[in-house]
Amino acid sequence: MTTPAAKGRRLQQHAKEKLEARSETEIKRAICERLNLEPGVFVVPMNVGAVSAEYKGKTRYVKFAFPGMADIIGWRILHLNHDVPCWLALELKKPGQVPGVLVGFVVNAQPRYLTVKGKALTRAEQQRTFLAKVRDAGGIAAVVTTVAEALEAVRTL
């Protein structure tokens, strides 16, 4: 029979193994799996983009979310006089690939970030604006590159 502690260790090991994968999608999945094990935390991965498809002979253009939306969104329940949900938005970047414009939101910021120009900078500025709005509304907003950084960001309040 598996004990809850053994199950927790197995899930943590699984999340750690997924983190070591190179794909940002796999890192996002590992972060979501681990954060959803935290009491009072619920997160979902977000996809931003668009697709065109044909339906009944017409081409339709469908957008997902909006430019600047964080990669992971959700909430953390704060236990004050009563339970209060706190908005949570995490922007996921691969280590060493964080544009300088986002440095103010990085957990454990270190001088290892890129400077980008053009379209990438515009996207980073949109992401920074979204994260700033979440923070201004009293939420948790951060740029993370690992499961550990995501956990630290969620545990800040």
C-alpha positions as CSV (number, residue, x, y, z in Angstrom):
1,M,0.0,0.0,0.0
2,T,1.3,3.4,-1.0
3,T,1.5,6.0,1.8
4,P,0.5,9.7,1.1
5,A,4.1,10.7,1.8
6,A,5.5,8.2,-0.8
7,K,2.9,9.3,-3.3
8,G,3.9,13.0,-2.7
9,R,7.6,12.1,-3.2
10,R,6.8,10.2,-6.4
11,L,4.8,13.2,-7.8
12,Q,7.7,15.5,-6.8
13,Q,10.2,13.3,-8.5
14,H,8.0,13.1,-11.6
15,A,7.7,16.9,-11.7
16,K,11.5,17.2,-11.3
17,E,12.1,14.8,-14.2
18,K,9.7,16.8,-16.4
19,L,11.5,20.0,-15.4
20,E,14.8,18.6,-16.7
21,A,13.2,18.2,-20.2
22,R,14.1,20.9,-22.7
23,S,10.7,21.9,-24.0
24,E,9.0,24.9,-22.5
25,T,5.7,23.1,-22.8
26,E,7.0,20.2,-20.7
27,I,8.4,22.7,-18.1
28,K,5.0,24.5,-18.1
29,R,3.2,21.1,-17.5
30,A,5.6,20.2,-14.7
31,I,5.1,23.6,-13.0
32,C,1.3,23.3,-13.2
33,E,1.3,19.7,-11.9
34,R,3.5,20.7,-8.9
35,L,1.6,23.9,-8.1
36,N,-1.7,22.1,-8.1
37,L,-0.4,19.9,-5.3
38,E,-0.1,23.0,-3.1
39,P,-3.0,23.5,-0.7
40,G,-5.3,26.3,-1.9
41,V,-3.6,26.7,-5.2
42,F,-5.2,26.1,-8.6
43,V,-3.4,26.9,-11.9
44,V,-4.0,26.2,-15.6
45,P,-1.7,26.6,-18.6
46,M,-2.7,29.3,-21.1
47,N,-2.1,29.3,-24.8
48,V,-1.9,32.6,-26.6
49,G,-2.2,32.8,-30.3
50,A,-4.6,32.3,-33.2
51,V,-5.7,29.8,-35.8
52,S,-7.7,30.0,-38.9
53,A,-10.1,27.2,-39.8
54,E,-12.8,26.6,-42.3
55,Y,-16.4,26.1,-41.0
56,K,-19.4,25.7,-43.3
57,G,-17.4,27.0,-46.2
58,K,-16.2,30.2,-44.5
59,T,-12.7,30.8,-43.1
60,R,-12.8,31.8,-39.4
61,Y,-10.0,33.3,-37.4
62,V,-10.0,32.4,-33.8
63,K,-7.9,34.0,-31.1
64,F,-6.8,32.4,-27.9
65,A,-6.4,34.7,-24.9
66,F,-4.7,38.0,-25.8
67,P,-1.1,39.3,-26.4
68,G,0.8,39.5,-23.1
69,M,-1.3,37.0,-21.2
70,A,0.8,34.9,-18.8
71,D,1.6,31.3,-19.6
72,I,0.1,30.1,-16.3
73,I,-2.9,31.6,-14.5
74,G,-4.9,30.7,-11.5
75,W,-5.3,31.6,-7.9
76,R,-4.1,31.0,-4.4
77,I,-6.5,31.0,-1.5
78,L,-5.4,33.4,1.3
79,H,-6.7,32.5,4.7
80,L,-7.5,35.8,6.3
81,N,-10.7,36.4,8.3
82,H,-12.3,34.3,5.6
83,D,-10.9,32.6,2.5
84,V,-9.9,35.1,-0.2
85,P,-8.8,34.1,-3.7
86,C,-5.6,35.9,-4.9
87,W,-5.0,36.2,-8.6
88,L,-1.9,34.4,-9.8
89,A,-0.1,34.9,-13.1
90,L,3.3,33.3,-14.0
91,E,5.2,34.0,-17.2
92,L,7.4,31.1,-18.1
93,K,10.8,31.6,-19.7
94,K,13.6,29.2,-20.4
95,P,16.7,29.9,-18.2
96,G,18.8,32.6,-19.8
97,Q,16.0,33.6,-22.1
98,V,14.3,36.3,-20.1
99,P,14.1,39.7,-21.8
100,G,15.6,42.6,-19.7
101,V,12.2,44.4,-19.7
102,L,10.8,41.5,-17.5
103,V,13.6,41.5,-14.9
104,G,11.6,43.3,-12.3
105,F,9.2,40.3,-12.1
106,V,11.9,37.5,-12.0
107,V,12.0,35.4,-8.8
108,N,15.7,35.5,-7.5
109,A,16.8,37.8,-10.3
110,Q,20.3,37.2,-11.4
111,P,22.3,39.0,-14.2
112,R,21.7,36.4,-16.8
113,Y,19.0,37.9,-19.0
114,L,19.0,38.8,-22.7
115,T,18.4,42.1,-24.3
116,V,16.0,41.8,-27.2
117,K,14.8,44.0,-30.0
118,G,11.9,44.3,-32.3
119,K,9.0,41.9,-32.1
120,A,10.3,40.0,-29.1
121,L,10.7,43.3,-27.1
122,T,7.1,44.3,-28.0
123,R,5.9,40.9,-26.7
124,A,7.9,41.2,-23.5
125,E,6.5,44.7,-23.0
126,Q,3.0,43.3,-23.4
127,Q,3.8,40.6,-20.9
128,R,5.3,43.1,-18.4
129,T,2.1,45.2,-18.7
130,F,-0.1,42.2,-18.0
131,L,2.0,41.2,-15.0
132,A,2.0,44.7,-13.7
133,K,-1.8,44.9,-13.8
134,V,-2.0,41.6,-11.9
135,R,0.4,42.9,-9.2
136,D,-1.4,46.3,-9.0
137,A,-4.7,44.4,-8.4
138,G,-3.0,42.7,-5.4
139,G,-2.2,39.4,-7.2
140,I,0.9,37.4,-7.5
141,A,2.8,38.0,-10.8
142,A,6.2,36.7,-11.6
143,V,8.5,35.4,-14.3
144,V,9.7,31.9,-13.5
145,T,12.1,29.4,-15.2
146,T,11.8,26.4,-12.8
147,V,9.4,24.6,-10.6
148,A,11.3,25.9,-7.5
149,E,10.9,29.5,-8.7
150,A,7.2,29.0,-9.3
151,L,6.8,27.6,-5.8
152,E,8.6,30.5,-4.3
153,A,6.5,33.0,-6.2
154,V,3.3,31.3,-5.0
155,R,4.4,31.2,-1.4
156,T,5.3,34.9,-1.3
157,L,2.0,36.0,0.3
